Amino acid sequence: MELPSHSWKIPLGEKPELCVIGKGVHGKVPSQERYLLDGLWCLHFYHYEANIVADGLTYPIRPGFVSLFPPGTPLVFNFDRLSRHLYVHFRLRPSRANCRRVPAMQDLGAVFPAVHDQMEEVLGFHSVEPRRAEARLWDVLWELATALPGRGGPGQLHPALRNSLQLIEAGLEDVIIIPELAREVQMSHNHLIRLFRARFNMTIEGYIRDRRIKRALHLLRHSTATVKSIAAEVGLPDLHQFNKAIRRACGRSPREISKSRLR
């Protein structure tokens, strides 16, 4: 379904202040409801069909859609049947740092249930652990802000790709066998290769190599671990190969990088 392409710049440099979260039930009879939230962002997760007019633009609402509107946006909901949604109203401190664009309305597709589950956790935490609820909401907002058009939801990750990335991150120190990884996430080897190429423009092996180098560089710059232990921790225990890989990545040897952290 073609959606209006309007989007908002949302500042995500600081944690949101969660004001209200709940479940709304509307449209017991056909109705129109109007809202204008002063100072509050408005995030909705939908389970029904309707439409919303926001600042003069009409957006279709369908199950699996999510909308986000900034403070002061006039909202008009048009309901023609019983309609339930999860809504969140929150504040964000204005900032030019870490601003991201988020579509006013997006279809999360297959990942909607997982993201909705995260928001259910926010709802559960809100009254007893409000700071934890805000941290979880912050994470969801970052996911929505990193969506890429046409790839199926926040973070744009196929569930098997998401699981693969988690397994890779958890097992960088080990030998990662690609066919075994594919079996673990219940996907054919070839299909998983295509997902990695579509998302990262590289092979699975290339992605794993890139993650190992990036983690190694972080540890070399920010820890007191020895070069040998860092090489083992990122799954590159052959020091000769490790040295070559690091030098190829940044033009310096691991020992040169680790020494510079002490200056």
KOLKE-565246 format. One record per residue (C-alpha): x, y, z. Coordinates in steps of 0.25 Angstrom, whole numbers, plus 5000, padded with zeros to 4 digits. Each point is the difference from the previous one (the first is absolute). Layout:
<<X,Y,Z>>
...
This chain:
<<5000,5000,5000>>
<<5005,5014,4996>>
<<5002,5009,5012>>
<<5002,5015,5001>>
<<5015,5002,5000>>
<<5000,5010,5011>>
<<5010,4998,5011>>
<<5005,5008,5013>>
<<5013,5003,5005>>
<<5001,4994,5014>>
<<5011,5003,5010>>
<<5005,4987,5006>>
<<5013,5005,5007>>
<<4993,4999,5014>>
<<4990,4990,5006>>
<<4985,5004,4998>>
<<4992,5004,5012>>
<<4988,4990,5000>>
<<4987,5007,5004>>
<<4989,4991,4996>>
<<4999,4986,4994>>
<<4987,4992,4999>>
<<4990,4992,4991>>
<<4989,5008,4994>>
<<4987,4995,4995>>
<<4992,5008,4990>>
<<4989,4999,4990>>
<<4990,4992,5008>>
<<4991,5009,4991>>
<<5005,5007,4987>>
<<5007,5012,5005>>
<<5010,5011,4998>>
<<5010,5004,5011>>
<<5009,5012,5001>>
<<5013,5001,5007>>
<<5010,5011,5002>>
<<5012,4997,5009>>
<<5008,5012,5005>>
<<5014,4996,5002>>
<<4999,4985,4998>>
<<5003,4991,4989>>
<<4990,4989,4997>>
<<5003,4986,4996>>
<<4989,4990,4996>>
<<5000,4985,4997>>
<<4988,4996,4992>>
<<4991,4987,4999>>
<<4989,5005,4992>>
<<4996,5007,4987>>
<<4996,5015,5000>>
<<5007,5013,4996>>
<<5006,5012,5007>>
<<5002,5014,4995>>
<<5012,5007,5005>>
<<5003,5014,4997>>
<<4992,4999,4988>>
<<5005,4987,4994>>
<<4992,4988,5000>>
<<5007,4987,5004>>
<<4994,4986,4999>>
<<5000,4991,5013>>
<<5001,4985,4999>>
<<5004,4989,5009>>
<<5015,5000,5002>>
<<5002,5015,4997>>
<<5007,5010,5010>>
<<4998,5015,5000>>
<<5009,5011,5006>>
<<4996,5014,5001>>
<<5008,5012,5007>>
<<4994,5009,5010>>
<<4989,5010,4996>>
<<4995,4992,4988>>
<<4985,5000,4998>>
<<4995,4986,4999>>
<<4987,4995,4995>>
<<4996,4985,5001>>
<<4989,4995,4992>>
<<4994,4987,5006>>
<<4990,4991,4994>>
<<5001,4988,5008>>
<<5006,4995,5014>>
<<5014,5004,5000>>
<<5011,4997,5010>>
<<5014,5006,5000>>
<<5012,5001,5009>>
<<5004,5015,5002>>
<<5012,5007,5006>>
<<5001,5015,5003>>
<<5014,5005,5003>>
<<5009,5012,5001>>
<<5014,5002,4993>>
<<5010,5010,5003>>
<<5002,5009,4988>>
<<5014,4997,4994>>
<<5008,5000,4987>>
<<5008,4988,5004>>
<<4996,4986,4996>>
<<4988,5005,4992>>
<<4994,4989,4991>>
<<4988,5001,4991>>
<<4988,4991,5003>>
<<4988,4998,4991>>
<<4987,5005,5004>>
<<4994,4987,4997>>
<<5007,4987,4997>>
<<4996,4985,4998>>
<<5008,4991,5009>>
<<4996,4988,4993>>
<<5005,4987,5006>>
<<5008,5007,5011>>
<<4987,5007,5006>>
<<4998,4989,5010>>
<<5014,5000,5005>>
<<5000,5016,5001>>
<<4986,5000,5006>>
<<5005,4990,5011>>
<<5011,5010,5003>>
<<4990,5010,5002>>
<<4991,4991,5009>>
<<5013,4999,5009>>
<<5001,5015,5000>>
<<4985,5000,5005>>
<<5003,4990,5011>>
<<5013,5007,5005>>
<<4993,5014,5000>>
<<4994,5000,5014>>
<<5011,4992,5007>>
<<5013,5003,4993>>
<<4998,5013,4992>>
<<5014,5002,4996>>
<<5001,4986,4994>>
<<4987,5003,4993>>
<<5006,5012,4994>>
<<5013,4993,4996>>
<<4992,4989,4993>>
<<4992,5011,4993>>
<<5013,5007,4996>>
<<5004,4987,4993>>
<<4987,4998,4992>>
<<5001,5015,4995>>
<<5015,4997,4995>>
<<4994,4988,4993>>
<<4989,5008,4993>>
<<5010,5010,4997>>
<<5010,4991,4993>>
<<4989,4994,4990>>
<<5004,4999,4985>>
<<4988,5001,4990>>
<<4995,4987,4994>>
<<5008,4990,5009>>
<<4989,4997,5010>>
<<5000,5007,5013>>
<<5009,5006,5011>>
<<5014,4997,4999>>
<<4996,4994,4987>>
<<5004,4986,5004>>
<<4994,4987,4996>>
<<4999,4992,5013>>
<<5010,4989,4995>>
<<5010,5012,4997>>
<<4997,5006,5014>>
<<5003,4986,5006>>
<<5012,4998,4992>>
<<5006,5013,5004>>
<<4997,4997,5015>>
<<5007,4986,4999>>
<<5012,5007,4993>>
<<5002,5010,5010>>
<<4999,4990,5011>>
<<5010,4991,4994>>
<<5011,5008,4993>>
<<5010,4993,5008>>
<<4996,4987,4994>>
<<5001,4993,4987>>
<<4987,5004,4993>>
<<4996,4990,4989>>
<<4990,5007,4990>>
<<4992,4987,4997>>
<<4998,4998,5015>>
<<4996,5014,5002>>
<<4990,4999,4989>>
<<4994,4987,5007>>
<<5000,5007,5013>>
<<4991,5011,4995>>
<<4991,4990,4992>>
<<5004,5006,4986>>
<<5007,4994,4988>>
<<5015,5004,4998>>
<<4997,5007,4987>>
<<4988,5008,5005>>
<<5008,5005,5012>>
<<5012,5004,4991>>
<<4990,5008,4991>>
<<4994,5007,5013>>
<<5015,5004,5004>>
<<5003,5005,4986>>
<<4987,5008,5000>>
<<5002,5006,5013>>
<<5015,5002,5001>>
<<5005,4999,4986>>
<<5010,4989,5004>>
<<5001,4986,5003>>
<<4997,4993,5013>>
<<5015,4997,5002>>
<<5003,5015,4996>>
<<4990,5005,5011>>
<<5006,4991,5010>>
<<5014,5004,4997>>
<<4995,5015,5001>>
<<4994,4998,5013>>
<<5013,4993,5006>>
<<5008,5011,4995>>
<<4991,5011,5006>>
<<5000,4993,5013>>
<<5015,4998,5000>>
<<5002,5015,4997>>
<<4991,5004,5012>>
<<5007,4991,5009>>
<<5014,5004,4996>>
<<4996,5015,5002>>
<<4992,4999,5012>>
<<5005,4988,5009>>
<<5012,4995,5006>>
<<4999,4986,4995>>
<<5013,4995,4993>>
<<5000,4999,4985>>
<<5000,4985,5001>>
<<4988,4999,5009>>
<<4992,5010,4991>>
<<5004,4992,4987>>
<<4994,4987,5007>>
<<4988,5008,5005>>
<<4996,5004,4986>>
<<5002,4986,4994>>
<<5013,5004,4993>>
<<5010,4992,5009>>
<<5011,4999,4989>>
<<5008,5013,5004>>
<<5007,5001,4986>>
<<4986,5000,4993>>
<<4995,5009,5011>>
<<5011,5010,4998>>
<<4998,5000,4985>>
<<4984,5002,5001>>
<<5002,5012,5010>>
<<5011,5006,4991>>
<<4991,4999,4988>>
<<4988,5006,5007>>
<<5007,5012,5006>>
<<5014,5001,4995>>
<<5006,4997,5014>>
<<5004,4988,5007>>
<<4993,4995,5013>>
<<5011,5003,5009>>
<<5001,5015,4994>>
<<4985,5001,5003>>
<<5001,4995,5014>>
<<5012,5008,5004>>
<<4993,5013,4995>>
<<4989,4998,5011>>
<<5010,5002,5011>>
<<5004,5014,4995>>
